[in-house]
């Protein structure tokens, strides 16, 4: 039987694949902040906060900022 894959709303990122790379997450965050109208100074400030700790801190900060728009899978 062939079953259609369920449609997923929003952005989905698999953290175990290449999209789970810290640089990819930072780039995605910058793009989303720009789309939300953040200034370059605000984006830089958020990136600094995002990168102050380890990878888990980065993922948690990303999720706190974009959890309503992005689904992260581990």
C-alpha contacts under 8 A as a table, 3 or more apart, distances in Angstrom:
res1	aa1	res2	aa2	distance
8	X	12	X	7.77
10	X	69	X	5.67
10	X	70	X	5.99
10	X	71	X	7.47
11	X	69	X	6.48
11	X	70	X	4.71
11	X	71	X	6.21
12	X	70	X	5.74
12	X	71	X	4.76
12	X	72	X	6.05
12	X	73	X	7.67
13	X	19	X	6.15
13	X	20	X	6.94
13	X	70	X	7.28
13	X	71	X	6.20
13	X	72	X	4.95
13	X	73	X	6.23
14	X	17	X	5.65
14	X	18	X	7.91
14	X	19	X	6.18
14	X	20	X	6.03
14	X	72	X	5.98
14	X	73	X	4.76
14	X	74	X	6.31
15	X	18	X	7.42
15	X	19	X	6.08
15	X	20	X	3.61
15	X	21	X	7.25
15	X	72	X	6.60
15	X	73	X	5.69
15	X	74	X	5.17
16	X	19	X	7.63
16	X	20	X	5.71
16	X	73	X	7.64
16	X	74	X	5.89
17	X	20	X	5.51
17	X	21	X	7.64
18	X	21	X	5.68
19	X	24	X	5.83
19	X	25	X	7.12
20	X	24	X	6.83
20	X	25	X	6.75
21	X	24	X	5.27
21	X	25	X	6.43
22	X	25	X	5.12
22	X	26	X	6.17
22	X	55	X	7.10
22	X	58	X	7.51
23	X	26	X	5.10
23	X	27	X	6.08
24	X	27	X	5.10
24	X	28	X	6.07
25	X	28	X	5.06
25	X	29	X	6.04
25	X	59	X	7.95
25	X	62	X	7.55
26	X	29	X	5.03
26	X	30	X	6.19
26	X	47	X	7.05
27	X	30	X	5.15
27	X	31	X	6.26
28	X	31	X	5.12
28	X	32	X	6.17
29	X	32	X	5.12
29	X	33	X	6.06
29	X	62	X	7.02
30	X	33	X	5.15
30	X	34	X	6.18
30	X	43	X	6.44
30	X	47	X	7.80
31	X	34	X	5.18
31	X	35	X	6.29
32	X	35	X	5.00
32	X	36	X	6.18
33	X	36	X	4.95
33	X	37	X	6.35
33	X	38	X	5.43
33	X	43	X	6.59
34	X	37	X	5.10
34	X	38	X	5.40
34	X	39	X	7.28
34	X	43	X	7.76
35	X	38	X	7.59
38	X	42	X	5.99
38	X	43	X	6.33
39	X	42	X	5.17
39	X	43	X	6.22
40	X	43	X	5.03
40	X	44	X	6.10
41	X	44	X	5.13
41	X	45	X	6.15
42	X	45	X	5.04
42	X	46	X	6.16
43	X	46	X	5.13
43	X	47	X	6.12
44	X	47	X	5.10
44	X	48	X	6.15
45	X	48	X	5.13
45	X	49	X	6.39
46	X	49	X	5.07
46	X	50	X	6.00
47	X	50	X	4.84
47	X	51	X	6.12
48	X	51	X	5.31
48	X	52	X	6.16
49	X	52	X	5.36
50	X	53	X	7.34
50	X	57	X	6.91
50	X	58	X	4.98
50	X	61	X	5.82
50	X	62	X	7.25
51	X	54	X	7.20
51	X	57	X	7.56
51	X	58	X	5.88
52	X	57	X	7.81
52	X	58	X	7.97
53	X	56	X	7.77
53	X	57	X	5.47
53	X	58	X	6.91
54	X	57	X	5.31
54	X	58	X	6.49
55	X	58	X	4.99
55	X	59	X	6.26
56	X	59	X	5.11
56	X	60	X	6.02
57	X	60	X	5.08
57	X	61	X	5.99
58	X	61	X	5.23
58	X	62	X	6.10
59	X	62	X	5.05
59	X	63	X	6.08
60	X	63	X	5.03
60	X	64	X	6.08
61	X	64	X	5.02
61	X	65	X	6.22
62	X	65	X	5.25
62	X	66	X	5.95
62	X	67	X	7.45
63	X	66	X	5.19
63	X	67	X	4.56
63	X	70	X	7.60
63	X	72	X	7.66
64	X	67	X	5.68
66	X	69	X	5.34
66	X	70	X	5.72
67	X	70	X	5.28
67	X	71	X	6.52
68	X	71	X	7.90
